[in-house]
Amino acid sequence: MVVKIKRQIGSGLSLLAKLGLLLITLLLVIAAILLLVFLLPRHHRAPLPPGSPPPGNGSNPDDSVVAFDFSPFLIQYKSGRIYRMDGTDRVRAGVDEATGVTSKDVVIDRGTGLGARMYLPPAAGGEKKDLGAALPVLVFYHGGAFVIESAFTPKYHDYLNKVTAKARVLAVSVDYRLAPEHPLPTAYDDSWQALNWVARNARSGPEPWLQDRGNITRLFLAGDSAGGNIAHNMAMRAGREGGLEGGGRRRRYEQTWSFICNGKYGIDDPLVDPLSMPASEWRKMACSRVAVTVSDLDDFMERGKAYAVALRDSGWSGQVEQYDRRREPRLLPRQALEPQVRQGASFRRRLPQPGVADSSLHKFNYSCSFRLVIPGRIAKLP
């Protein structure tokens, strides 16, 4: 009996020894695998491309040869075929359920296909009387590196719906033509044409939303990515060309000034545009104090302000004061002169020295004409 128990114990110990040996072997294998994983150099796989381009024309071998890879935006093939990787989906215009904004598509130029999507917010608080209120106008230019996206893609459509509702603006999202089919400056030219179309229709129609609901005096330009670049260039071009409508305002000023001086001086001559003078010329001003009066009803209010800044920053030794007149026209009717003379008495007491120049008497485009304000009398400069 004792012998039998010893045999069983020996057999159990032998089994435990075998299991222990197997476990140790397994642990050594796992350790070896882990050692290989951490010691061997790692190879990172290159990211997958955005997507496989659609098959080209089998009869044209150049239709599969990449000429320019502009990933992740587009690929151009040697045959001229363009594969756009993003920004090609379109959504319909209509009423947005989430915001209540109504949108519609308009054609600006049928010859080129230039168009836009317009957005109109719902009445504030659902009141019908708000339907006639004039709204600020937002002209928006989409992004996409000048090569993808449009005014009709889902993300821009959703964004304009939200902006229109929250900001309560009449928005116009411009669908300019894309490169490389239409290289720059096509996008700039389309955007400029669309901006002038907005301004023209807001003033005189016939586009009803702009004519009836748009307040063109509160015009905003915006865009993202390439569209931000376009918005900047549109604002710069409007400044260079004297406003919208293709620079028509500046041309009218040029024609009028040429008529007045018989073509002898250009519109950028210091005679009509003192801001074109260098600082050294400003410092020759033959008086000690200058008062510049501007009015918010004056078309040239900003030029009057710029005059005061230019004189002050030129290093001229005199004193410059700017007076802002609210809701008063630049040129007064005859019956309004008497009250102005009475107001001028206190003004003259503040400026006891002779030789004060006032730009509010007359201005043409970028110019100011002067008058001497002397205690007791007023005389124009020769």
C-alpha positions as CSV (number, residue, x, y, z in Angstrom):
1,M,0.0,0.0,0.0
2,V,2.8,2.4,0.9
3,V,4.7,1.5,-2.3
4,K,1.6,2.2,-4.4
5,I,1.2,5.7,-2.8
6,K,4.9,6.5,-3.5
7,R,4.5,5.5,-7.1
8,Q,1.4,7.8,-7.5
9,I,3.3,10.7,-5.9
10,G,6.2,10.1,-8.2
11,S,4.0,10.0,-11.2
12,G,2.3,13.3,-10.1
13,L,5.6,15.0,-9.6
14,S,6.7,13.9,-13.1
15,L,3.6,15.4,-14.6
16,L,4.1,18.7,-12.8
17,A,7.7,18.8,-14.0
18,K,6.6,18.3,-17.6
19,L,4.0,21.0,-17.3
20,G,6.5,23.4,-15.8
21,L,9.0,22.7,-18.6
22,L,6.3,23.3,-21.2
23,L,5.4,26.6,-19.5
24,I,9.0,27.7,-19.4
25,T,9.4,26.9,-23.1
26,L,6.3,28.8,-24.0
27,L,7.5,31.9,-22.0
28,L,10.8,31.7,-23.8
29,V,9.1,31.6,-27.2
30,I,7.0,34.7,-26.3
31,A,10.0,36.5,-25.1
32,A,11.9,35.8,-28.3
33,I,8.9,37.1,-30.4
34,L,8.8,40.3,-28.4
35,L,12.5,40.7,-28.7
36,L,12.2,40.4,-32.4
37,V,9.4,43.0,-32.5
38,F,11.3,45.6,-30.6
39,L,14.7,45.1,-32.0
40,L,14.0,44.8,-35.7
41,P,13.6,48.1,-37.6
42,R,10.1,49.3,-38.2
43,H,8.7,50.1,-41.7
44,H,6.0,52.7,-41.9
45,R,3.5,52.3,-44.7
46,A,2.9,55.3,-46.9
47,P,-0.6,56.7,-46.5
48,L,-3.1,55.6,-49.0
49,P,-4.1,58.1,-51.7
50,P,-7.5,59.8,-51.3
51,G,-9.0,57.5,-53.9
52,S,-8.4,55.8,-57.2
53,P,-9.1,57.9,-60.2
54,P,-11.7,56.7,-62.6
55,P,-10.4,54.8,-65.6
56,G,-9.4,56.9,-68.5
57,N,-9.9,56.4,-72.2
58,G,-8.3,53.1,-73.1
59,S,-7.7,54.3,-76.7
60,N,-5.6,57.3,-75.5
61,P,-2.4,56.2,-73.6
62,D,-1.9,59.8,-72.3
63,D,-5.2,59.5,-70.5
64,S,-3.5,57.5,-67.8
65,V,-0.2,59.3,-67.5
66,V,-0.1,61.8,-64.6
67,A,1.0,65.3,-65.8
68,F,0.6,67.0,-62.4
69,D,-0.3,65.6,-59.0
70,F,-2.1,68.2,-56.9
71,S,-3.2,65.8,-54.2
72,P,-5.4,65.9,-52.2
73,F,-7.2,68.3,-54.6
74,L,-6.9,67.0,-58.1
75,I,-4.8,65.1,-60.6
76,Q,-4.2,66.3,-64.1
77,Y,-3.3,63.7,-66.8
78,K,-1.2,64.2,-69.9
79,S,-4.3,64.1,-72.1
80,G,-5.7,67.1,-70.2
81,R,-8.2,65.1,-68.2
82,I,-8.8,66.4,-64.7
83,Y,-9.8,64.2,-61.8
84,R,-11.0,66.2,-58.8
85,M,-10.7,64.3,-55.5
86,D,-13.1,66.5,-53.5
87,G,-15.6,69.3,-53.8
88,T,-17.7,68.0,-56.6
89,D,-20.9,67.2,-54.8
90,R,-23.8,69.5,-55.2
91,V,-27.0,70.3,-53.2
92,R,-30.1,72.0,-54.4
93,A,-31.2,75.4,-53.3
94,G,-34.5,75.8,-51.4
95,V,-35.7,76.3,-47.8
96,D,-33.3,75.1,-45.1
97,E,-35.4,73.3,-42.4
98,A,-32.8,74.0,-39.7
99,T,-32.5,77.8,-40.2
100,G,-35.5,78.8,-42.2
101,V,-33.2,80.4,-44.8
102,T,-34.4,80.5,-48.4
103,S,-31.8,80.1,-51.2
104,K,-31.9,80.3,-54.9
105,D,-29.5,80.1,-57.8
106,V,-28.9,83.0,-60.3
107,V,-27.0,83.4,-63.5
108,I,-24.8,86.4,-63.8
109,D,-23.2,85.8,-67.2
110,R,-24.7,83.2,-69.5
111,G,-21.7,83.5,-71.9
112,T,-19.2,82.3,-69.3
113,G,-21.6,80.4,-67.0
114,L,-20.8,82.6,-64.1
115,G,-23.4,82.2,-61.4
116,A,-24.1,82.5,-57.7
117,R,-26.3,81.1,-54.9
118,M,-28.3,83.7,-52.9
119,Y,-29.5,83.4,-49.4
120,L,-32.4,85.3,-47.7
121,P,-33.0,85.0,-43.9
122,P,-36.5,84.4,-42.5
123,A,-38.4,87.2,-40.9
124,A,-37.1,88.0,-37.4
125,G,-39.4,86.3,-34.8
126,G,-41.7,85.2,-37.6
127,E,-43.1,88.7,-38.0
128,K,-44.3,89.6,-41.5
129,K,-43.4,93.3,-41.0
130,D,-39.8,92.4,-41.0
131,L,-40.0,91.1,-44.6
132,G,-39.5,94.7,-46.0
133,A,-36.5,95.6,-43.9
134,A,-33.2,96.3,-45.8
135,L,-30.5,93.8,-45.0
136,P,-26.7,94.1,-45.1
137,V,-25.2,92.4,-48.2
138,L,-22.6,89.7,-47.8
139,V,-20.6,88.6,-50.9
140,F,-18.9,85.3,-50.2
141,Y,-16.1,83.5,-52.1
142,H,-15.6,79.8,-51.4
143,G,-12.2,78.2,-50.9
144,G,-10.6,75.1,-52.5
145,A,-7.1,76.2,-53.7
146,F,-8.8,77.8,-56.8
147,V,-9.3,74.3,-58.2
148,I,-12.1,72.5,-56.3
149,E,-15.4,73.3,-54.5
150,S,-18.2,75.5,-55.7
151,A,-21.0,77.7,-54.3
152,F,-23.2,74.6,-54.4
153,T,-21.2,72.1,-52.4
154,P,-22.8,70.8,-49.1
155,K,-20.4,72.4,-46.7
156,Y,-20.6,75.9,-48.2
157,H,-24.3,75.6,-48.6
158,D,-24.7,74.7,-44.9
159,Y,-22.3,77.4,-43.8
160,L,-24.1,80.1,-45.7
161,N,-27.4,79.0,-44.3
162,K,-26.1,79.4,-40.8
163,V,-24.3,82.7,-41.4
164,T,-27.4,84.2,-43.1
165,A,-29.6,83.2,-40.3
166,K,-27.4,84.3,-37.4
167,A,-26.0,87.5,-39.0
168,R,-29.3,88.4,-40.7
169,V,-27.7,89.3,-44.0
170,L,-28.6,88.8,-47.7
171,A,-25.7,86.6,-48.8
172,V,-24.4,86.0,-52.3
173,S,-22.1,83.0,-52.7
174,V,-20.1,83.4,-56.0
175,D,-19.5,80.4,-58.2
176,Y,-16.3,81.5,-60.0
177,R,-14.7,79.3,-62.6
178,L,-11.9,77.0,-61.5
179,A,-8.3,76.3,-62.6
180,P,-6.7,74.6,-64.4
181,E,-9.4,74.7,-67.0
182,H,-9.7,78.5,-66.4
183,P,-6.3,79.7,-65.0
184,L,-6.0,82.8,-62.9
185,P,-7.0,85.7,-63.3
186,T,-10.3,84.1,-64.4
187,A,-11.4,83.6,-60.8
188,Y,-10.5,87.2,-60.0
189,D,-12.3,88.5,-63.0
190,D,-15.4,86.4,-62.3
191,S,-15.4,87.6,-58.7
192,W,-15.1,91.2,-59.7
193,Q,-17.9,90.9,-62.3
194,A,-20.1,89.2,-59.6
195,L,-19.4,92.0,-57.1
196,N,-20.3,94.7,-59.5
197,W,-23.5,92.7,-60.5
198,V,-24.4,92.7,-56.8
199,A,-23.9,96.5,-56.4
200,R,-25.7,97.3,-59.6
201,N,-28.8,95.2,-58.8
202,A,-28.9,96.5,-55.2
203,R,-29.2,100.0,-56.6
204,S,-31.5,99.5,-59.6
205,G,-32.4,95.8,-60.1
206,P,-33.7,93.9,-61.7
207,E,-32.8,91.1,-59.3
208,P,-35.6,91.5,-56.8
209,W,-33.9,90.2,-53.6
210,L,-31.1,92.7,-54.0
211,Q,-33.2,95.6,-55.2
212,D,-35.9,95.2,-52.5
213,R,-34.1,93.8,-49.6
214,G,-30.4,94.6,-50.0
215,N,-28.7,97.6,-48.3
216,I,-25.6,98.2,-50.5
217,T,-24.3,100.8,-48.1
218,R,-23.6,97.9,-45.7
219,L,-21.6,95.7,-48.0
220,F,-19.3,92.9,-46.7
221,L,-16.8,90.7,-48.5
222,A,-15.8,87.3,-47.0
223,G,-14.2,84.1,-48.0
224,D,-12.1,81.2,-46.8
225,S,-8.8,79.9,-48.1
226,A,-8.6,80.9,-51.8
227,G,-11.8,82.8,-51.2
228,G,-10.2,84.9,-48.5
229,N,-7.5,85.8,-51.0
230,I,-10.2,86.7,-53.5
231,A,-12.0,88.9,-51.0
232,H,-8.8,90.8,-50.3
233,N,-8.1,91.4,-53.9
234,M,-11.6,92.5,-54.6
235,A,-11.3,95.2,-51.9
236,M,-7.9,96.3,-53.3
237,R,-9.3,96.5,-56.8
238,A,-12.3,98.5,-55.7
239,G,-9.9,101.0,-54.0
240,R,-7.7,101.2,-57.1
241,E,-10.6,101.7,-59.5
242,G,-12.4,104.2,-57.4
243,G,-15.3,101.9,-56.3
244,L,-17.4,99.3,-58.0
245,E,-19.0,99.2,-61.4
246,G,-15.6,98.6,-63.1
247,G,-14.1,101.8,-61.9
248,G,-16.8,103.9,-63.6
249,R,-16.7,106.5,-60.8
250,R,-13.0,107.2,-61.3
251,R,-13.5,107.5,-65.0
252,R,-16.3,110.1,-64.5
253,Y,-14.0,112.1,-62.2
254,E,-11.2,111.9,-64.8
255,Q,-13.5,113.2,-67.5
256,T,-14.8,116.0,-65.3
257,W,-11.4,117.1,-64.1
258,S,-10.1,117.0,-67.7
259,F,-13.0,119.2,-68.7
260,I,-12.2,121.7,-66.0
261,C,-8.5,122.0,-66.6
262,N,-8.7,121.4,-70.4
263,G,-6.7,118.2,-70.0
264,K,-3.6,120.0,-68.7
265,Y,-3.4,118.0,-65.4
266,G,-4.1,114.4,-64.5
267,I,-6.4,113.4,-61.7
268,D,-3.4,112.3,-59.6
269,D,-1.7,115.7,-59.9
270,P,-1.1,117.3,-56.5
271,L,-3.3,120.2,-57.5
272,V,-6.4,117.9,-57.3
273,D,-4.9,115.1,-55.2
274,P,-2.7,116.7,-52.4
275,L,-2.3,113.2,-50.9
276,S,0.1,112.4,-53.8
277,M,2.6,115.0,-52.4
278,P,5.7,113.9,-50.5
279,A,6.0,114.9,-46.9
280,S,8.6,117.5,-47.8
281,E,5.9,119.4,-49.7
282,W,3.4,119.2,-46.9
283,R,5.8,120.9,-44.6
284,K,5.8,124.0,-46.7
285,M,2.2,124.8,-45.7
286,A,2.3,128.6,-45.0
287,C,0.1,128.7,-41.9
288,S,0.3,127.6,-38.3
289,R,-3.1,125.9,-37.8
290,V,-5.4,123.9,-40.1
291,A,-9.0,122.9,-39.4
292,V,-10.4,120.1,-41.6
293,T,-14.2,119.7,-41.5
294,V,-15.8,116.5,-42.7
295,S,-19.5,115.4,-42.9
296,D,-20.9,111.9,-43.0
297,L,-23.1,113.1,-45.9
298,D,-20.0,114.0,-47.9
299,D,-18.9,111.5,-50.6
300,F,-15.3,112.6,-49.9
301,M,-15.4,112.3,-46.1
302,E,-12.6,109.7,-46.0
303,R,-10.5,111.8,-48.3
304,G,-10.9,114.8,-45.9
305,K,-9.8,112.6,-43.0
306,A,-6.9,111.3,-45.0
307,Y,-5.9,114.9,-45.7
308,A,-5.7,115.7,-42.0
309,V,-3.7,112.5,-41.3
310,A,-1.2,113.2,-44.1
311,L,-0.6,116.8,-43.0
312,R,-0.2,115.7,-39.3
313,D,2.2,112.9,-40.2
314,S,4.3,114.9,-42.6
315,G,6.3,116.6,-39.9
316,W,4.6,120.0,-40.5
317,S,5.2,122.2,-37.5
318,G,1.6,123.5,-37.2
319,Q,-1.5,122.2,-35.5
320,V,-4.3,120.2,-37.3
321,E,-7.8,119.9,-35.9
322,Q,-10.5,117.7,-37.5
323,Y,-14.2,118.5,-37.0
324,D,-16.9,115.9,-37.7
325,R,-20.3,117.2,-38.7
326,R,-23.1,114.6,-38.5
327,R,-26.0,114.5,-40.9
328,E,-25.0,117.7,-42.6
329,P,-24.3,118.1,-46.3
330,R,-20.9,119.4,-47.5
331,L,-22.4,122.3,-49.4
332,L,-25.1,124.4,-47.7
333,P,-28.0,126.3,-49.3
334,R,-27.9,130.1,-49.1
335,Q,-30.5,130.3,-46.3
336,A,-28.3,128.0,-44.1
337,L,-25.3,130.3,-44.2
338,E,-26.4,132.7,-41.5
339,P,-26.5,130.1,-38.7
340,Q,-23.1,128.8,-39.9
341,V,-21.7,132.4,-39.6
342,R,-23.0,132.6,-36.0
343,Q,-21.4,129.2,-35.2
344,G,-18.2,130.5,-36.9
345,A,-17.8,133.3,-34.3
346,S,-17.1,130.8,-31.5
347,F,-15.0,128.8,-33.9
348,R,-12.8,131.8,-34.7
349,R,-12.4,132.5,-31.0
350,R,-10.9,129.1,-30.6
351,L,-8.5,129.8,-33.5
352,P,-7.1,133.3,-32.8
353,Q,-4.2,133.2,-35.2
354,P,-4.8,134.0,-38.9
355,G,-4.1,131.5,-41.6
356,V,-6.4,128.6,-40.9
357,A,-7.2,126.4,-43.8
358,D,-10.7,124.8,-44.0
359,S,-11.4,122.0,-46.5
360,S,-15.2,122.0,-46.0
361,L,-15.9,125.0,-48.4
362,H,-15.3,123.0,-51.5
363,K,-13.8,119.7,-52.5
364,F,-13.4,118.0,-55.9
365,N,-12.6,114.3,-55.8
366,Y,-9.3,114.0,-53.9
367,S,-8.8,117.7,-53.5
368,C,-9.4,120.5,-50.9
369,S,-9.6,124.2,-51.6
370,F,-8.8,126.6,-48.8
371,R,-10.0,129.7,-47.2
372,L,-8.3,132.0,-44.7
373,V,-10.2,132.4,-41.4
374,I,-9.3,135.7,-40.0
375,P,-11.0,137.3,-36.9
376,G,-13.6,139.7,-38.3
377,R,-13.6,138.6,-41.9
378,I,-13.3,135.6,-44.3
379,A,-11.3,135.7,-47.5
380,K,-10.5,133.0,-50.0
381,L,-6.9,132.2,-50.7
382,P,-5.7,133.6,-54.0
